[in-house]
Amino acid sequence: MEGDLPKHVAIIMDGNGRWAQTRHFGRTLGHHEGAKRVDEIVSECADLGIRYLTLYAFSTENWNRPATEIKVLMGLLVQHLSALDKKLVKNHIRLLSKGQVDRLPGFARNELQRVVDLTNYSDPKMSLTLCLSYGGRQEIVDAVKALAQKVQDGKLAPDAITESMITEHLYQPDVPDPDLLIRTGGEYRVSNFLLWEIAYTELYVTPTLWPDFTLPELHKALDTYQHRERRYGKTSEQVVSTPSAP
């Protein structure tokens, strides 16, 4: 591949249910097929040298889905984690979680923590974040609450609050903002995903449903990114003279 690859790729994995329905299968099969794509994409991103990969696995709004589907998703999460751990260890990939994971059922939360602890590398080849029970608005609310508490305790003046302080109080302040956000399934919305972090992220939307998002589809998204000009509010002339981002 020519050009700089993104350091951090985030993906909204959309389309499992529609993939199954168009084939007259139950939605469960779509989720199983989608899990297979996760394995492929994780391995390929690590091999390409992408340092951070964030996957939108289960949103706060997904709790509104039928209880039977939620049960299947939680079971599939545990099943996938129990099989994925060996691949993560083999490839020196660190697993992180992002969201209100305390809302997950105990068996899912315990398995998630087991793999997080197992892969707690200080210098991983890649960091894989699963966003589970995650919502971008809630993340910002929690950051604001933490700052408000410091103001109330007299440890911080309201006028001293900056953008960087809000970033420092997000769920993962040490993970850089995504360079590229991929959304499969053709919907043109960000669905409450990383609302603070994607202010200057390059967006790539494909009609391809997640179970069909194979490695050639990933390469197409990365190639598109490599041909983008990231201006961060500047003009093209300014970017040419000072190419580094602010």
BAFI-3210 file (N, C-alpha, C; in Angstrom, 3 decimals, decimal comma, padded with zeros to 6 digits):
// residues 246
n [1|2|3|4|5|6|7|8|9|10|11|12|13|14|15|16|17|18|19|20|21|22|23|24|25|26|27|28|29|30|31|32|33|34|35|36|37|38|39|40|41|42|43|44|45|46|47|48|49|50|51|52|53|54|55|56|57|58|59|60|61|62|63|64|65|66|67|68|69|70|71|72|73|74|75|76|77|78|79|80|81|82|83|84|85|86|87|88|89|90|91|92|93|94|95|96|97|98|99|100|101|102|103|104|105|106|107|108|109|110|111|112|113|114|115|116|117|118|119|120|121|122|123|124|125|126|127|128|129|130|131|132|133|134|135|136|137|138|139|140|141|142|143|144|145|146|147|148|149|150|151|152|153|154|155|156|157|158|159|160|161|162|163|164|165|166|167|168|169|170|171|172|173|174|175|176|177|178|179|180|181|182|183|184|185|186|187|188|189|190|191|192|193|194|195|196|197|198|199|200|201|202|203|204|205|206|207|208|209|210|211|212|213|214|215|216|217|218|219|220|221|222|223|224|225|226|227|228|229|230|231|232|233|234|235|236|237|238|239|240|241|242|243|244|245|246]
n.u [000,833|000,456|001,396|000,608|-000,573|-003,501|-003,093|-004,912|-007,815|-011,302|-014,344|-017,713|-019,611|-021,910|-024,893|-025,277|-027,784|-029,393|-027,968|-028,467|-031,262|-031,776|-031,044|-032,862|-032,424|-032,206|-031,589|-029,548|-027,658|-026,470|-025,026|-023,170|-021,727|-020,714|-018,941|-016,872|-015,685|-014,565|-012,328|-010,693|-010,278|-009,044|-006,600|-005,476|-005,219|-003,356|-001,165|-000,647|000,396|-001,137|-001,830|-003,917|-007,164|-010,561|-013,658|-017,118|-019,104|-021,386|-023,935|-025,216|-027,831|-028,488|-029,411|-032,107|-033,044|-034,754|-035,035|-034,245|-032,469|-030,452|-029,510|-028,420|-026,378|-024,736|-023,935|-022,576|-020,511|-019,004|-018,317|-016,784|-014,690|-013,452|-012,325|-010,815|-008,747|-006,328|-005,340|-004,905|-002,885|-000,867|-000,290|000,481|-001,374|-003,144|-006,106|-008,726|-011,508|-014,390|-016,796|-019,918|-019,352|-020,151|-022,818|-023,079|-024,004|-022,952|-021,422|-020,474|-019,070|-017,066|-015,614|-014,706|-013,037|-011,147|-009,741|-008,831|-007,062|-005,275|-004,004|-002,584|-000,391|002,545|003,750|002,216|001,691|-000,558|-003,443|-006,573|-009,790|-012,901|-015,994|-018,449|-021,707|-021,728|-021,898|-021,531|-022,500|-022,996|-020,429|-019,300|-020,935|-020,203|-017,547|-017,893|-019,250|-017,206|-015,407|-017,046|-017,314|-014,750|-014,696|-016,678|-015,445|-013,528|-011,124|-010,703|-011,086|-013,918|-013,342|-010,925|-011,220|-010,501|-010,380|-008,557|-008,638|-011,189|-010,820|-008,950|-010,570|-012,162|-013,203|-010,976|-008,339|-005,689|-005,642|-005,240|-007,163|-009,346|-008,061|-009,327|-012,665|-014,679|-017,754|-019,871|-022,575|-023,958|-025,353|-025,633|-024,670|-023,365|-024,183|-024,005|-021,355|-018,168|-018,276|-016,930|-014,306|-014,107|-013,878|-012,132|-011,819|-011,409|-014,071|-015,505|-017,873|-019,471|-021,635|-021,475|-022,384|-021,588|-020,886|-019,958|-017,726|-014,840|-011,232|-010,309|-012,202|-011,536|-008,965|-009,657|-010,936|-008,772|-007,080|-008,545|-008,444|-005,694|-005,507|-006,710|-006,768|-005,804|-006,811|-007,464|-008,929|-007,366|-006,055|-005,342|-002,866|-001,623|-001,384|000,422|002,711|003,047|002,823|002,250|-000,191|-002,227]
n.v [-001,202|002,260|005,399|006,888|004,787|004,704|005,382|004,717|002,915|002,905|001,074|000,837|-001,817|-002,727|-004,333|-007,078|-008,291|-007,579|-008,851|-011,549|-011,628|-011,034|-013,388|-015,067|-016,172|-016,633|-013,846|-014,447|-016,036|-014,167|-012,643|-014,557|-014,922|-012,374|-012,297|-013,867|-012,198|-010,318|-011,640|-011,897|-009,219|-008,093|-009,524|-008,797|-005,989|-005,809|-007,063|-005,229|-003,140|-001,272|000,511|000,832|-000,443|-000,042|-001,368|-001,168|-002,869|-003,297|-001,212|001,328|001,747|-000,683|-002,254|-002,040|-003,880|-007,021|-009,288|-011,915|-011,725|-010,158|-011,924|-013,906|-012,408|-011,779|-014,340|-015,066|-013,220|-014,119|-016,665|-015,971|-014,503|-016,490|-017,999|-016,191|-015,368|-016,852|-016,154|-013,438|-013,460|-014,845|-013,004|-010,833|-008,849|-006,391|-006,430|-004,193|-002,640|-000,561|001,467|001,116|-001,380|-002,627|-003,107|-005,383|-008,871|-011,004|-013,337|-012,659|-010,320|-011,273|-013,008|-011,220|-009,581|-011,467|-011,942|-009,386|-009,017|-011,105|-010,233|-007,962|-006,263|-004,236|-003,055|-003,487|-005,096|-004,269|-002,473|-003,563|-002,450|-003,174|-001,815|-001,873|-001,921|000,790|004,332|007,371|009,866|009,324|008,832|011,387|012,733|011,395|012,222|014,972|014,958|014,017|016,142|018,158|017,312|017,752|020,508|021,102|020,117|021,989|021,716|022,480|025,223|026,517|028,103|027,122|024,806|022,878|021,716|019,611|018,700|017,568|015,483|014,008|012,896|011,069|007,688|006,265|007,818|007,564|006,484|007,399|009,705|008,388|007,935|007,066|006,284|003,625|002,702|000,063|-001,316|000,835|002,973|006,447|007,721|008,347|007,117|007,564|007,088|007,429|010,289|012,612|012,019|011,796|014,213|015,202|012,989|010,907|009,823|006,811|005,251|002,291|000,340|-002,338|-005,070|-006,004|-008,861|-009,414|-007,916|-008,280|-008,889|-007,580|-005,506|-004,063|-003,210|-001,534|000,548|001,517|002,324|004,425|006,214|006,789|008,470|010,761|014,235|015,573|018,258|019,587|021,943|023,819|025,447|023,935|024,829|025,592|023,112|021,817|023,327|023,064|020,110|018,509|017,479|019,500]
n.w [000,000|-000,777|000,670|003,907|006,458|008,564|012,036|013,946|013,639|013,570|013,732|012,804|013,011|011,097|009,975|010,337|011,010|008,782|006,765|007,359|007,160|004,452|003,354|004,271|006,764|010,350|012,566|014,292|012,964|011,330|013,189|014,016|011,639|011,378|013,529|012,586|010,707|012,367|013,480|011,192|010,393|012,626|012,737|010,263|010,447|012,522|011,304|009,300|010,663|011,958|014,846|016,667|017,035|017,061|017,832|017,392|019,237|020,864|021,615|023,908|023,208|022,117|024,150|024,031|022,284|021,409|024,176|023,748|021,596|022,708|024,645|023,002|021,785|023,984|024,732|022,424|022,500|024,718|023,799|021,584|022,740|024,250|022,290|020,903|022,525|022,377|019,862|020,218|022,174|020,778|018,769|020,206|020,986|022,665|024,578|025,150|026,844|026,426|027,717|029,541|031,091|033,359|033,135|031,693|031,664|034,378|033,623|031,093|031,611|033,303|031,635|029,719|031,321|032,020|029,602|029,068|031,225|030,670|028,367|028,975|027,934|028,106|025,945|023,370|020,156|018,844|019,946|020,739|021,001|022,369|022,139|024,369|025,577|025,140|024,717|023,032|023,931|026,634|027,506|027,337|029,161|031,536|031,718|032,082|034,519|036,210|036,074|037,086|039,701|040,658|040,520|042,392|044,663|045,015|043,742|041,184|039,003|037,265|034,977|034,247|032,873|030,049|026,580|026,471|029,082|029,224|027,415|028,865|030,787|029,561|028,694|027,728|027,888|027,066|024,564|021,233|019,151|016,596|013,295|011,053|010,435|009,796|008,434|007,970|005,990|004,897|006,098|006,754|009,273|012,583|014,860|017,688|018,372|019,614|019,864|020,778|020,086|017,278|015,943|013,922|012,368|009,509|007,473|006,262|004,413|003,520|001,452|001,874|003,833|007,210|007,603|005,055|004,798|003,828|003,609|001,168|001,077|003,363|002,618|000,516|001,878|003,394|001,355|000,254|002,400|002,372|000,246|000,993|001,945|004,869|006,574|008,948|009,445|008,215|005,203|001,982|001,106|003,468|004,708|003,083|003,552|006,293|007,238|009,476|011,897|014,115]
ca.u [000,000|001,186|000,894|000,590|-001,738|-003,984|-002,589|-006,071|-009,008|-012,515|-015,316|-019,095|-019,850|-023,358|-025,462|-025,401|-029,179|-029,865|-027,294|-029,189|-032,640|-031,812|-030,821|-033,955|-031,915|-032,433|-030,594|-028,437|-026,630|-025,755|-024,061|-022,105|-020,893|-020,014|-017,825|-015,768|-015,012|-013,758|-011,046|-009,895|-009,920|-008,080|-005,303|-004,932|-004,799|-002,111|-000,105|-000,359|001,072|-002,079|-001,549|-005,145|-008,382|-011,708|-014,840|-018,393|-019,678|-022,712|-024,177|-026,189|-029,153|-028,744|-030,150|-033,531|-033,385|-035,445|-034,217|-033,674|-031,316|-029,399|-028,952|-027,573|-025,200|-023,858|-023,349|-021,623|-019,354|-018,207|-017,781|-015,759|-013,547|-012,776|-011,563|-009,936|-007,637|-005,084|-004,855|-004,399|-001,606|000,091|000,082|000,858|-002,398|-003,788|-007,547|-009,286|-012,953|-014,776|-018,236|-020,445|-019,297|-020,820|-024,176|-023,054|-024,239|-021,726|-020,601|-019,812|-018,122|-015,930|-014,795|-014,052|-011,948|-010,108|-008,916|-008,157|-005,932|-004,354|-003,285|-002,201|000,998|002,959|004,112|001,583|001,780|-001,758|-004,452|-007,927|-010,815|-014,289|-016,943|-019,545|-022,607|-021,060|-022,568|-020,681|-023,048|-022,794|-019,007|-019,093|-021,619|-019,377|-016,382|-018,355|-019,528|-015,931|-014,878|-017,935|-016,988|-013,515|-015,072|-017,403|-014,481|-012,593|-009,843|-010,640|-011,929|-014,633|-012,667|-009,691|-011,544|-010,099|-010,679|-007,650|-009,116|-012,310|-010,220|-008,299|-011,575|-012,918|-012,971|-009,630|-007,591|-004,377|-005,802|-005,408|-008,389|-009,273|-007,743|-010,295|-013,866|-015,347|-019,092|-020,425|-024,030|-024,513|-026,059|-024,815|-024,760|-022,307|-024,857|-023,565|-020,065|-016,954|-018,681|-015,867|-013,026|-014,066|-014,029|-011,388|-011,608|-011,878|-015,185|-015,639|-019,109|-019,621|-022,901|-021,185|-022,794|-020,415|-020,428|-019,310|-016,608|-013,646|-009,980|-010,277|-013,009|-010,702|-007,899|-010,272|-011,127|-007,458|-006,573|-009,266|-007,856|-004,349|-005,630|-007,387|-005,947|-006,298|-006,467|-007,687|-009,400|-006,446|-006,149|-004,415|-001,545|-001,040|-001,044|001,647|003,856|003,181|002,012|001,899|-001,485|-002,074]
ca.v [000,000|003,515|006,424|006,578|004,101|005,300|004,820|004,222|002,661|002,561|000,479|000,544|-003,086|-002,721|-005,119|-008,514|-008,699|-007,463|-009,907|-012,800|-011,529|-011,108|-014,796|-015,796|-016,831|-015,901|-012,822|-015,042|-016,484|-012,976|-012,293|-015,556|-014,595|-011,129|-012,609|-014,382|-011,050|-009,674|-012,344|-011,574|-007,802|-007,874|-010,063|-008,015|-004,669|-006,002|-007,365|-004,016|-002,169|-000,343|000,376|000,819|-000,823|000,064|-001,966|-000,879|-004,207|-003,291|000,155|001,477|001,618|-002,093|-002,872|-001,969|-004,974|-008,131|-009,959|-013,139|-011,362|-009,723|-013,138|-014,522|-011,563|-011,936|-015,668|-015,037|-012,466|-015,021|-017,698|-015,374|-014,165|-017,713|-018,483|-015,128|-015,085|-017,465|-015,356|-012,179|-013,748|-015,204|-011,810|-009,777|-007,814|-006,071|-006,199|-003,179|-002,461|000,844|001,561|000,765|-002,844|-003,142|-003,482|-006,697|-009,963|-011,401|-014,297|-011,952|-009,378|-012,031|-013,498|-010,044|-009,185|-012,490|-011,735|-008,094|-009,257|-012,010|-009,539|-006,644|-006,013|-002,840|-002,567|-004,431|-004,879|-003,484|-002,433|-003,792|-002,017|-003,528|-000,895|-002,710|-001,073|002,083|005,438|008,547|010,918|008,940|009,015|012,814|013,032|010,894|013,099|016,245|014,710|013,932|017,502|018,906|016,907|018,449|021,906|021,124|019,866|023,098|021,336|022,972|026,384|026,313|028,768|026,396|023,593|022,950|020,524|018,531|018,144|016,675|014,289|013,254|012,248|010,099|006,316|005,824|009,035|007,254|006,016|008,576|009,784|007,621|008,600|006,597|005,595|002,846|002,213|-000,857|-001,370|001,898|004,046|007,657|008,321|007,832|006,258|007,785|006,396|008,244|011,617|013,576|011,617|011,777|015,577|015,347|011,660|010,675|008,884|005,949|004,475|001,327|-000,404|-003,729|-005,477|-006,434|-010,224|-009,446|-006,980|-009,113|-008,136|-006,612|-004,334|-003,289|-002,568|-000,442|001,659|002,064|003,020|005,703|007,069|007,213|009,507|011,928|015,320|015,909|019,672|020,042|023,319|024,682|025,377|022,977|025,443|025,521|021,723|021,521|023,990|022,490|018,913|017,830|017,871|020,284]
ca.w [000,000|-000,835|001,572|005,328|006,985|009,807|013,284|014,694|012,833|014,318|012,812|013,172|012,331|010,904|008,893|010,602|010,920|007,392|005,998|007,599|006,685|002,988|003,005|004,921|007,958|011,584|012,809|015,032|012,025|010,902|014,230|013,963|010,475|011,688|014,433|011,763|010,096|013,408|013,549|010,005|010,373|013,713|012,316|009,148|010,939|013,269|010,341|008,526|011,520|012,586|016,277|017,456|016,333|017,958|017,218|018,060|019,348|021,494|022,071|024,990|022,598|021,805|025,255|023,709|021,374|022,089|025,193|023,177|020,770|023,624|025,242|021,979|021,608|025,143|024,622|021,318|022,983|025,552|022,912|020,735|023,578|024,663|021,141|020,417|023,437|021,888|018,738|020,764|022,818|019,739|018,004|021,148|020,873|023,943|024,522|026,031|026,718|026,540|027,898|030,859|031,092|034,562|032,758|031,067|032,623|035,065|032,884|029,994|032,215|033,833|030,521|029,156|032,208|031,949|028,415|029,265|032,128|030,000|027,291|029,491|027,531|028,245|024,616|022,452|018,715|018,548|021,001|020,234|021,950|022,121|022,761|024,850|026,363|024,963|024,049|023,014|024,790|028,025|027,793|027,580|030,429|032,641|031,810|032,653|035,942|036,922|036,176|037,975|041,066|041,024|040,770|043,666|045,742|045,087|043,146|039,810|038,705|036,012|033,868|033,919|032,105|028,645|025,781|026,840|030,350|028,919|026,825|029,942|031,622|028,786|029,138|027,347|027,544|026,501|023,187|020,370|018,360|015,353|012,033|010,064|010,921|008,752|008,757|006,990|005,963|004,071|006,809|006,865|010,599|013,462|015,833|019,074|018,496|019,733|019,415|021,061|019,493|015,808|015,432|012,675|011,808|008,141|007,462|005,092|004,489|002,441|001,533|002,208|005,173|007,956|007,318|003,735|004,811|003,783|003,565|000,058|001,452|004,294|001,840|-000,249|002,811|003,734|000,160|000,191|003,437|001,971|-000,784|001,570|002,469|006,196|006,710|010,322|009,435|007,478|003,751|001,383|001,060|004,807|004,988|002,332|004,187|007,642|007,089|010,710|012,471|015,332]
c.u [000,868|000,550|000,855|-000,704|-002,226|-003,364|-003,715|-007,268|-010,153|-013,558|-016,675|-019,499|-021,356|-023,761|-025,601|-026,835|-029,705|-029,244|-028,048|-030,590|-032,738|-031,576|-031,848|-033,451|-032,351|-031,305|-029,359|-027,306|-025,820|-024,702|-022,890|-021,159|-020,100|-018,824|-016,623|-014,984|-014,131|-012,382|-010,142|-009,386|-008,889|-006,696|-004,671|-004,456|-003,492|-000,949|000,303|000,362|000,170|-002,017|-002,804|-006,327|-009,516|-012,956|-016,076|-019,179|-021,095|-022,933|-025,144|-027,609|-029,499|-029,447|-031,652|-033,966|-034,106|-034,502|-033,554|-032,437|-030,155|-028,721|-028,017|-026,276|-024,216|-023,181|-022,303|-020,361|-018,431|-017,549|-016,622|-014,509|-012,747|-011,955|-010,528|-008,689|-006,310|-004,480|-004,272|-003,032|-000,538|000,606|000,422|-000,074|-003,057|-005,276|-007,943|-010,799|-013,284|-016,296|-018,633|-020,522|-019,936|-022,264|-024,235|-023,395|-022,918|-020,840|-019,856|-018,755|-016,883|-015,016|-014,046|-012,853|-010,808|-009,174|-008,194|-006,920|-004,860|-003,468|-002,812|-000,720|001,324|003,319|003,539|001,847|000,607|-002,677|-005,829|-008,924|-012,178|-015,174|-018,205|-020,406|-022,071|-021,976|-021,707|-021,186|-022,809|-021,328|-018,712|-019,745|-020,763|-018,126|-016,750|-018,649|-018,241|-015,317|-015,722|-017,643|-015,724|-013,785|-015,760|-016,468|-013,448|-011,230|-009,651|-011,580|-012,641|-013,929|-011,403|-009,943|-011,229|-010,535|-009,818|-008,074|-010,284|-011,789|-009,610|-009,293|-012,502|-012,520|-011,552|-008,774|-006,242|-004,447|-006,032|-006,733|-008,254|-008,869|-008,798|-011,442|-014,551|-016,733|-019,553|-021,946|-024,722|-025,266|-025,124|-025,078|-023,695|-022,870|-024,260|-022,221|-018,927|-017,201|-017,617|-014,630|-012,960|-014,199|-013,321|-011,023|-012,138|-012,949|-015,221|-016,869|-019,197|-020,967|-022,704|-021,604|-021,619|-019,993|-019,741|-018,088|-015,302|-012,392|-009,872|-011,098|-012,245|-009,619|-008,440|-010,474|-009,801|-006,867|-007,253|-008,697|-006,511|-004,368|-006,414|-006,349|-006,552|-005,849|-006,665|-008,077|-008,517|-006,750|-005,162|-002,993|-000,860|-000,601|000,261|002,867|004,119|002,332|001,581|000,598|-001,269|-002,190]
c.v [001,251|004,531|005,938|005,858|004,817|004,615|004,151|004,120|002,286|002,065|000,334|-000,678|-003,283|-003,681|-006,603|-009,007|-008,658|-008,530|-011,225|-012,753|-011,625|-012,527|-015,706|-016,669|-016,039|-014,913|-013,374|-015,460|-015,295|-012,550|-013,281|-015,268|-013,325|-011,350|-013,138|-013,232|-010,347|-010,319|-011,940|-010,140|-007,492|-008,335|-009,216|-006,644|-004,771|-006,244|-006,132|-002,958|-001,099|-000,553|000,270|000,455|-000,812|-000,407|-001,670|-002,180|-004,204|-001,915|000,178|001,320|000,162|-002,826|-002,862|-003,070|-006,081|-008,881|-011,215|-012,834|-010,906|-010,934|-013,842|-013,732|-011,707|-013,312|-015,727|-014,280|-013,366|-016,098|-017,163|-015,042|-015,403|-018,317|-017,470|-014,963|-015,652|-016,658|-014,029|-012,381|-014,037|-013,977|-010,611|-008,563|-007,618|-005,828|-005,173|-003,163|-001,007|000,899|001,211|-000,757|-003,443|-003,542|-004,853|-007,765|-010,480|-012,335|-013,646|-011,003|-010,099|-012,533|-012,357|-009,640|-010,187|-012,234|-010,392|-008,277|-010,113|-011,282|-008,154|-006,363|-004,528|-002,232|-003,515|-004,096|-004,025|-003,528|-002,537|-003,402|-002,487|-002,546|-001,686|-001,910|000,355|003,084|006,677|009,670|010,594|009,113|010,476|013,229|012,592|011,753|014,424|016,078|014,675|015,315|018,339|018,568|017,612|019,925|022,020|020,933|020,975|022,802|021,909|024,159|026,156|026,919|028,041|025,152|023,810|021,684|019,351|017,899|017,192|015,367|013,396|012,505|011,329|008,691|005,830|007,022|008,757|006,755|007,231|008,541|008,954|008,498|008,281|005,888|004,934|002,461|001,302|-000,750|-000,202|003,005|005,237|008,372|007,680|007,087|006,341|007,110|007,401|009,702|012,673|013,284|011,750|013,163|015,781|013,986|011,593|009,579|008,101|005,073|003,564|000,626|-001,869|-004,023|-006,122|-007,885|-010,375|-008,531|-007,777|-008,249|-007,191|-005,348|-003,450|-002,536|-001,397|000,786|002,321|002,833|004,377|006,689|007,625|008,298|010,724|012,978|015,760|017,335|020,214|021,517|024,290|024,627|024,326|023,532|025,383|024,090|021,345|022,117|023,471|021,233|018,246|018,369|018,646|019,402]
c.w [000,000|000,110|003,004|005,708|008,240|011,011|014,067|013,758|013,769|013,323|013,489|012,357|012,156|009,788|009,139|010,420|009,502|006,503|006,140|006,996|005,169|002,485|003,657|006,066|009,186|011,819|013,524|014,107|011,511|011,917|014,252|012,797|010,710|012,598|013,661|011,126|011,123|013,474|012,394|010,041|011,452|013,288|011,222|009,602|011,711|012,320|009,536|009,350|012,078|014,090|017,140|016,551|017,347|017,238|018,055|018,113|019,909|022,102|023,246|024,446|022,275|022,942|024,990|022,744|022,132|023,023|024,637|022,342|021,642|024,259|024,273|021,820|022,769|025,112|023,535|021,710|023,797|024,700|022,072|021,544|023,968|023,536|020,668|021,271|022,943|020,739|019,225|021,406|021,778|019,004|018,884|021,016|022,234|023,729|025,568|025,857|026,997|026,635|029,316|030,979|032,344|034,272|032,089|032,103|033,173|034,276|031,733|030,525|032,722|032,717|029,855|030,008|032,169|030,769|028,484|030,138|031,447|029,000|027,711|029,211|027,664|026,895|023,569|020,996|018,253|019,758|020,353|021,311|021,484|022,870|023,092|025,814|026,340|024,273|024,140|023,904|026,256|028,420|028,112|028,896|031,615|032,828|032,464|034,140|036,758|037,111|037,136|039,434|041,543|041,302|042,129|044,855|045,885|044,508|041,739|039,650|037,376|034,805|033,426|033,077|030,629|027,906|026,215|028,170|030,123|028,326|027,897|030,820|030,820|029,224|028,853|026,938|026,895|025,065|022,288|019,607|017,089|014,167|010,983|010,777|009,737|009,251|007,634|007,002|005,299|004,775|007,030|008,193|011,484|014,670|017,243|019,359|018,528|019,340|019,662|020,226|017,979|015,185|014,099|012,073|010,377|008,163|006,153|005,287|003,275|002,575|001,908|003,644|005,891|007,676|005,956|003,664|004,942|003,663|002,372|000,358|002,429|003,540|001,021|000,645|003,157|002,558|000,001|001,206|002,990|000,904|-000,290|001,969|003,797|006,534|008,120|010,375|008,680|005,981|003,238|001,359|002,411|005,140|004,299|003,025|005,599|007,710|008,383|011,274|013,752|016,555]
res [m|e|g|d|l|p|k|h|v|a|i|i|m|d|g|n|g|r|w|a|q|t|r|h|f|g|r|t|l|g|h|h|e|g|a|k|r|v|d|e|i|v|s|e|c|a|d|l|g|i|r|y|l|t|l|y|a|f|s|t|e|n|w|n|r|p|a|t|e|i|k|v|l|m|g|l|l|v|q|h|l|s|a|l|d|k|k|l|v|k|n|h|i|r|l|l|s|k|g|q|v|d|r|l|p|g|f|a|r|n|e|l|q|r|v|v|d|l|t|n|y|s|d|p|k|m|s|l|t|l|c|l|s|y|g|g|r|q|e|i|v|d|a|v|k|a|l|a|q|k|v|q|d|g|k|l|a|p|d|a|i|t|e|s|m|i|t|e|h|l|y|q|p|d|v|p|d|p|d|l|l|i|r|t|g|g|e|y|r|v|s|n|f|l|l|w|e|i|a|y|t|e|l|y|v|t|p|t|l|w|p|d|f|t|l|p|e|l|h|k|a|l|d|t|y|q|h|r|e|r|r|y|g|k|t|s|e|q|v|v|s|t|p|s|a|p]
***
